[in-house]
């Protein structure tokens, strides 16, 4: 029988008083078979290679913690230092910049803990790189006489990549390129590599997308086999696809999306019934009918995990033939859908639900603006035949909102940036995105369908990926409790946690008050991040005991998995035991993977928005704007402009009138002598001091301290020696 790795780890943890040789470990495990001893020796090498064990001089092994070592992934700060997050439990280890010469951000490393500062955690140095996180990078090519450098686009990658003569692949000075890393950094030399692709000019919007996509590991080109498989799918629904489906083509289903949307994966309809009840249909594109499990399209969709949305463009999860074609619920054409049909009482409580495959025909492609205007009695839909149904939908949406609030659902209505682009893809304005009644209408219907599907599958004990959201940590809640006490707001917290209804009432109480935004922001930061998992622990933020994602299979892979589970559950006899066992084994990994893909996409989207904001402000250096303090940190405070939905930092070092100290509990900076305060909501006038495109940062100074600044938006040339 092969050796179990846990047996080796337990032996070293419980029985070893010193590092053990291979022979001592094998003898300690009472292994006599030559074949098994050979297998165990290879296993020891594998465990050492991945960092679970440490191999010392003389081929002796120990657990990392036994010799003051920590194995983990390093995150390098843009200022040069880093933190190693342990693979096992434990505190992050701080690593000074001088010990990071051979390391790149994201590498898996072994670090020796050399000291531990009281209250600040352990500090150490990297002694070994186990696994490299980067095999290539994107950056700006800088040409020399005989060789060049690639300056990484990611500021966390501190090394310029040396490009020897003949390895530049036609790259010209200033162009953005993708380069392969051939030689990794050493103690006395920069990494060395080869340009493999010239992406183009740095200010080309398409190059910006490619650069950010590569930086975050986003697949942005579909493999040929995926495109070929998509091309083979019919462009129209064929009659044989109608078998086993209900015909809802006479139902007045409509899609409601943004003006620029191209893929429509949900359509809705409603009708009133007796006793104040309302029947709602939510039809979702039947992507699972076209994307077969383990097909080339499916494998690529899982690799992407989600569509990524940038201003003016997207990186879709599915090829355009599906996402904008046969799977998109375009008006006046037959489409296949999975339908959630639900009946609600006048209080918004779900009385019954039914799920089935159908063929539908959307009556209209509506926009949020059209629906908002129609509900206000204006616009081109005001006198159309769709208006009565839209009014009924608005009434039902309000009932559903009221129901969710009664049970404690938390609605953080924080504004987001809408970036308006010109014809060249350059930002020409940045405004707060509007979220009107039509947005909330669709949001409520999607939430209702997701809950209903989760309840249906859970009742039948069908394995699925739930969308879960843990309740916040007690320590964070107590910090939030202390913070709001300075606004004379009380919050009772039980030792076991908190009922979300208390938080919901608090948010309702501060609505419209000056402190509303900061309280929303601080509470949101106190929350944990929602994720996908096969174990249901409920959704704290929505106060939903059961919740999953069903409504967006065109752009989210977990929704596609839920569709497949629902289709199998609806078959005669339900899902068979073999499939249940298979899903139970696969879902933990799929939950982790899709959660990670979601975070990756969010980080890329945030970076693109930050870049567009910097580009928009790049020609405004020296100009003065009115704004208000939107956040406070020990190093300064952030200011949001009134004219544009743009935020920048006023660094504490620029406050020339006093010594300022950060009061964490009050989220404010206060002057030591003059007692001047900078707190969230305070109105200020600032001058744009600096815009750093590479770091995606905007710096302000208070207008009263401003001097005429030199131009600072040009990229600075970086260099360095090869050795």
N, C-alpha and C positions, 0 to 999 in steps of 0.2 A: 504494500500500500504506500503511495507517495506521502512524503512528509508534509504535514500541515504547517504553514508559516507561523500560525499562532503558537504551535508547540515550541518553536525556536524562540519566539519572543517571550513566552512565559518562562522558559528555562533561564534566559538571560536576566529577566526582571526579578525572578523570585529566588533563583538558586546560585547566581553568579556573584561573587564578591570582587571580581576583577575581570578584565577582558579575557575571553576564552578563544583558544585556537579552534580551527575547524575540527580537529580530532577530539578535543575536549567536548565540543558541542555534540558531535555525533555519538560519542561514548555516553554523554549525559542523557541522550535520548534513547539509549539502548538499541542503537541501530547496528545490526551485524551484517546484513545483506550487502554485498559489494554494489549491487545495482542501486539499492536505495541510498547507500552512502554517497554514490556518485551523483544521484539526483539531488540529495540534500546539499552537497557541496556547491552545485550549480545554483541552487535556491539561495544559499548564503550570498553568492556573488550578485544575484539579482536584487536581493533585499538591500545590499550595500549600494548597488548602482542607483536604486531609486531613493536612497536616503533613509529607509526604514531602519537600517543598521549602519554602523560606522566601522569601516575596516581600518585598523591601526597597524603600525609597524609590526612586522613579524606575523602578518596574516592573522591577527587577533581581532575579534569582533566584540562590539558592545552596543547597547542602545545609546542613541545620541545624548540623552539627558544624563546618562551615567558618567559621561566624560565632559559634561558642561557644553555640549553641542546641541544646536537646534537646526532642524531641517524644515525648510519652508520656501515660500515664494517671496521674492523681494519686490517692493514697490519703491521706485526711485523718485524722489521729489524733484521738481524742476530746478530747485536750488542746489541739488547735488547729493544731499544725504538720502538715506533710505530706511525702510522698515521691513523686517522679515516677519511675515505672518506664519507662525508654526503650522506644520501639517497636522500635528496633534494639538490638543488643548494647551493653552499657555499664553503668556503675554507676548505682544509684538516686541521684537528686538531692534533697537535703534542702531544703525550703522553709520558712522561719520563718513563724509564724502571722501576722505583720504584713503579709505579702505574699499572703495568701489571702482577702482581703475579697471578691473577685469570683468566687471559685471554690467549687464544691461537690464533695464526694467522688465520685470516679469520672469526673469530666470529663476529656476529652482536651485537653491543653494544650501550649503551647510555653513552655519555661522557659529563661531566660538564665543560664548558669553564671557566677557572679561571683567565686567563690573555691573553693579546694579545700584541705580540711584534711588534713594528713598522718594517715593511718590512719582517718580518719572519712569520706572520700569528698567529692564535690563539693556545693556549696551554691549556691542561686540564687533567682531570683524569677520568678513567672509573668508573662509579657508578653502572652499571648493565649490565649483559650479557643477551641479548634477545634470541639468538639462537647460538648453538654450530656448528662450521663448521666441526668438526672432531668427529667421533664416533669410529674411529680406527686409527692406525698408523703403519708404518713399521719402524723397526729399529734394532739395534744390541743388542742382549741379553747379559747381564753381570750377571753372577751367583755369589751369595753370599752364606753364610752358610745355611741360612734358607729362604732367599728370594732373589729376583733379581731385575734388572732394565732393561728397554728397552730404549736405547739411540736413539731418533728419527733420521731417516735418513735426515729429512728436518731440516736444521739449523735454520729455522724460528720458529720451535717448541722448546721452550727453556726448557721445563720441561722433566726430565727423568720420565718415567712411572714406578711406583713401582709395582712389581709383587709379591704378597704374596705367602707364601709356599703353594704348591699344585695347583697353577695357571699357572705353567710354561709349561704344556703340553708337557713335554719331551724335551724342548729346552736346548741346551748345550751352554756353554760359547762361545761367539764370533759368534754364528749363527745369521743370519738375520731372523726375525720373523715378523708376523703380529699379532698385539695385539688389543683387544677391550678395549676401555676406559670405565671403570665401574664407577669411581668417578672422577669428574673433579677437576682441581686445586683449592685450596682455598688460603686464605691469609697466612696460616701457614703450608700448606702441598702440596706435589706433587700429581699429578693425580695417580690413582690406576687402574690397569687393569688385564686382563687375556690374555695369549698367546693363540690365536685360530688356528694359523698355523705356522709351521716351514718351511721357504722357502729354507734354505740351507746355504752354505758357502758364505761369503761376496764376494769372488773373482770368484764365478761361474757366467759366462755371463748370464745364464738364470735367476739367482736370481737377477742380476742387472736390468734386464728388468722388472721382477715382482715388484721389489722394486720401481723403477721409475714410473711404471704404477700405482701402488697403491697410491703413493705420489701425483700424478697429477689427480687421480680419473679416470683413463682410464680403461674401461672394457677390460679384457684380456682373459677371458674364455667365450665361447659361452654357453648359457643355453641349457639344453638338448632338450627343445622343438624346439629351433632354429636349432640345428644339425639334429633333426629328420625331420623337415620340409625340410631342404636342402637335406637330404638323399633321400627324396621322389621325387626330381626333376630328370628327365631323364639325363643320362650322355651324350646322343647324341641328336642332333636335329631330331625330328620326322617329317614325311612327312606332317602331318596335320598342323604343324606350318608354312608351306609355304603359306597358304591361305592369300591372300591380300598383298603379298610381291613381290617386283620385284626381279628377279633372276640375280644377279651380279656375279655368280660363274665363269664366263669367263673373268671377269675384272682382270687386273694384280695388285690387291691390295697387299701391303706388310706392315708388321709392322716394325717399327724402334725404338728400345729401348736399354737400357743399357745391358751390358753383363750378369748381375745377375738378370735381371727382370724375374718375373714368371707369372705376369698377364699382358695381352696385351689387352687394351681396345680401341685402335684405329688402323686403317689401312688406308693407303692412296694410291691413284693412280692419274695419270695425263696424259693428252694427248694434243697435240697442235692442234689448229684450225686455220682458216683463219684470216688474218689481224693481226697476232701476238697475237691472243688471246689464252688463256690456260684454259682448263676445269680441275677442281680438284674435286676428290671424297674424302670425309672424312667419313669413316664408323666407327661408334662407337657401341660397344657392347650393345645389346638391353637388358639391365639389367631389365628394367621395365616389360618385358615380363615374367620374372621368379619371380621377387620380387613384389608380390601384395601388394597394400596399406593396412595397418593395420594388415598384417600377422606378425607372430612371427619374421621372418627375418627382415621385415621392421621396426618394433618397435626397435629391437636391433641395426639396422643400424643407425636409428635416434639417439639412445642413444650414439653411438660411433661418429657419425657425419662425420668421416674421417678415413682413414687408417693412421697409425703412423709408420714412417720409422726410424728404428735404424740401425747402422752399422751392416750389416750381417743378419738382421732379421726385420720383420715387425709385427705389430698388425693390422690385416686386418679389414676393415669395414664389409665385407661379409665372410661367411664361405668359406673354401678352395674349397669345392665342386663347388661353383659358381665362386669365384675370379680366381682360377687357372684352373677351369674346363670348364663348359658349357658356361660361360660368357667370357672366355678368347679367343681372336681371334687367336688361335693356327694355324700353317700352315697345309694345306692339309686336313682340316676337315670343314664340313659345320657349319656355325655359323649364328645366327640371329643378325641383326644390324639395327640401325637407321642411315640413310645416309644423309649427307649434300652435295649436288652436286652444285658446283658454277662455274661460268664463269667469268674470269678476262681479262681485256685488257692489253696491253703491259706496262701500267703505274701502274699496280697492283690494279686498281679500279674494284670493283665487279659490273658486268653488270647484272647478273641474278643469282637466286638461287632456288633450289628445294629441298624438304625434303620428305623422304618416308621410310617406313620399307622395309628391303631387306633380302635376304639370300646371304651370301658371302662365299668365300673360299680363305683364304690368300695364296698367292703363296710362300711367304718366310718370315722367321723370321730373320730380319737383325738387326745388332747392329750399334751403332753410329760409332764405329771404322771401321767396314766394309764399311759403306757408305762413310765415310771420305776418306778412302784409294781408293775406287772405283772412286770417283770424282777427285782424284789426279792421276788416271791412274795406281794404284797399287793394290795389294791384290788379293784375290781369286775371287772377283766380277768384276775385271777390264774388262774382255772380255766376261762377261755373257750377256744374253739377257736383263737383268734388267738395265744395264748401261745407255742406251739412256733415259729411263724414269727417272732415278735418276738425270741425267744431266738436264732434263727439269724441274724437281722439284726444283733443286738448282737455276735455272734461275728464276722460279716463286717466290721462297722464297726471292730472292734478290729484285725482283720487289715489293713484299709486304712490305719488310723492308724499302725500299726507300719511298714507299707511306706513311707508318706510320710516318717516320721521317719528311716528308714534312708537315704533319698535326700536329706535335708536340709531338709524342709519346716519352716518356722518357725511355731510356734503361740504367739501372744501371748494368754495367758489373763488379760487385764485386766478387772476388773469394770466393769459399767455400772449406771447408776441405773435403777431401776424406780419410777415415780411412781404411787402409789395415789391415786385421785380419789374424792371423795364424790359424792353424787347431783347436786350443783350444778356439778360439774366442778372443784372446788377441791382442791388437794393435801392429803391427810390423813396421808400417810406417804411416806417416801422410803427405799427399801431397796436393797441390792445384788441385782441380778437373778441368779437361779439358772440355771446352765448345767449340766444333768445329762447322763446317758448318752443320753437320748432326743434331746437337741439335737445331740450329737456324731454320733449315728447318722444323722440326716437330713443333717447337714452333710457327712459322708463320702460319702454316696450322691450328693448333688448335685455334689460335687467330682469324683467318678468319672465321672458322666455328662457334665459339662462338658469334662473332658479327652478322653473318648472321642469326642465330637462334633467337637472341635477337630482331633483326629488324623484322623478320617474325612474332613473337608472339606479339610484341608491336603494329605492324600495325593492328593486329586483336584484340587488346585490351584484350589479354589473361593475367590474373594475373599470375605473376611469380616472383621468386627471382632473382633480378638483382645482378650482382657483381658491386658494386659501390665504387667509390673512390673520396672523396671530395677534392676540391682544398685546398691548405695549408692556414693556418691562416696568415693574413696580418702581425701580430707581428713577427711570425717566419720567414716569408719571409724577413722582414726588418732586422732581426738579421743576416740572411744568406747574405743579400746584404752588410751589414757592414763587415762581415767576408771576403768575396771575394774581397772587395775593397783593402785589404792589399796585394793582388796579382795583383793589377792594373787591375782588371776586373770590368767592370761596368754592372749594371743590372737595367733596368727601371721597376718600380712597380707602377701600377695605384692604386688609392685608392680603387677601386672595386676588385682588385686582380691582377692576372697575366695570360697571355696566355702561355700555356705550351710550345709553339714554342720558346719562348725566352729562357726558361730553356734548351730546347733541343739544341739550337744553342750554349749555354754556355758549355754544356757537350761536344759537338763536338769540340769546340775551345780549350778545355784543354786536349783533348785526346792525350795520349802519353807524356804529360808534367809531371814533378816531383810532381806538386800539384794535379794531376788528382784524385788520390785516396781519399785524404782528402776532396776535394770539392764534390766528389760523396757521401762520407759518411755523410758530414754535410748536404747536400741537402736532402739525404734520411731521415735523422733524422728530417728534417723540414716538411716532408710529414705526412699526416694522414694515418691511416691504412685502407686498403681496407676491405670491409665487405659485407654481404648479406643483402639485403633489398627489400621490395616489391615496394618502390617508386624509380623510376629511376631518378638519379641526374647525370648520366654519369660517366665515368671513366677518371679522370684527368690524371693519369699516362700514360694511353694508348691513351689519346686524342680521346676516343671513345664515341660518344653520346649515344650509346646503347651497353650494354655488359652483358653477363651472362655466367655461366659455364655449358657446355653441354658435354664436351669431356671426362670426367672421372667418369662415374657413378659407376664403380667398387669400387672406393676409395673415392668419395665425395658425400655426401647425397644431397646437392643442385643440383648436376647434375642429380640425379635420379628424383628429383621433376620437373626439366625442361623437362626431357624425357617424363614424364607422361603428362605434359601440352602440349607438342608438339604432342603426340599421339592423345590426345583429340581434339586438334585444327585441325588435319588432317582428322578427321572423317567427313562424309557428314553432313553438317549443322553446323560444328564446335563445340566448347564447349558450353554446354547448360547453361542457366542462373543460374540454381540451383548450378552447380559446380562452376561457377564464384563467386557467393556469398559466397560459402563455402571457396574457396581459399582466397578471400579477407579478410575473418575473421581469417584464420589460418596463413597466410604468415607472418604477423608481428612477431608473436611468433617464427615461424620457422626460420626467418632471424636472430633474436637475439640468438636463441639456436645454430644454426649451426655456426655462427660467433664465439660464445664462445667456441664451440667444436674445431674449427680450432685453436684458440689461445692456448687452452689447449694442443693440439697435438704439436704445435710449441715449446712451453715451454719444454715439455718432450723431444722432439728431441734435443733441444739445450743442455739440461742438460746431456743427454747421450753422446753427442759429447764432452762436457766439461770433463766428467768423463774419457772417452777414452784418451783424451789428457793428463790428469793428470796421468793415468796409464802408458802411454807411457813415460812420463818424470820422473816417480817416481825413476828410477834407475840412473838418470843423475844428481842428486844433486851434486854440486861442479864442474861440467863441464862448460867450457867456450864456448860461441857461438857468432857468428856475427849476427847482426839483425838490424832492423831499427824501429824508433818510429812510431807506428801505431795509437796512440791516446793519448791525453793529458787531464788530469783532475786535479782539485785542489789538490788531494791527491797523485798525481804521474803521471807517464806515462806508457803506454803499449808498449811492444816491440814484434815485430813479428820476429821469427828466420828465417835466410836464409836457413838453412839446412832442417828444418821441418816447416810445416804450423801450428805453435803453437805460442800462444801469452801468455805473462805473464806480471805482474806488477812490475815496479820499484817504490817502495814507496818513497814519498818525504823525509821521515825520514831517508832513507839510503843514501841520497846525502850529503856526509860529508864535502864537500869543500866550502859550502856557504849556505846562507839563500835564499831559492827559493820561488818565488811568481808566482801565476797563473794569466796570462793575458787572460781573457776569450775571448775578441774580436779577439785575434790572435791565440788562441788555443795553447798556449805555456807556459812553465815554464822558468823563467829567474832569474839568480842569482843576488842578491842584490849588491854584491861587485865586483865580477869578470865578471858579465854580461854574463856568460855562458848561452846558450839557449838550450832547448830541445823542438823541434817542429816536427810535423809530417813529416816523410821522412828522418830525421837525422839518420845517421849510427852510431851504438854504438856496443860495445862488452859487453856482460853480462855473469854473472855466475848464474847458477840455485841455488837459495838459499833455497827454500822450496817448497814442493808439498803437498798440503792438499787435500786428496782424499774426505773427508767428505764434505768440503766446495767447492770442485771443483775449487780450486785456485792454480795458479802457481806464485811464487814470484821470481823475479830476483833482483840482485844488479849489478851495474856497475862493470865490472871486475877489475877496478882500485881500488875499495873500498872493494873488496871481501876478506873475511877470510875463512879459512876452516870451513864449517858449520857442525854441528852435524846432524846425520840422523833425518829427521823430517817427514818421510812419514808413520810411523806407527800410527795407530789410538790410541789416548790417552783414557785411561779409565776415564769415568765420573761417578760420584756418587752423593750422596746427601742423606739427611735424608728424611724419609717418612713424618715427621711433621716439 
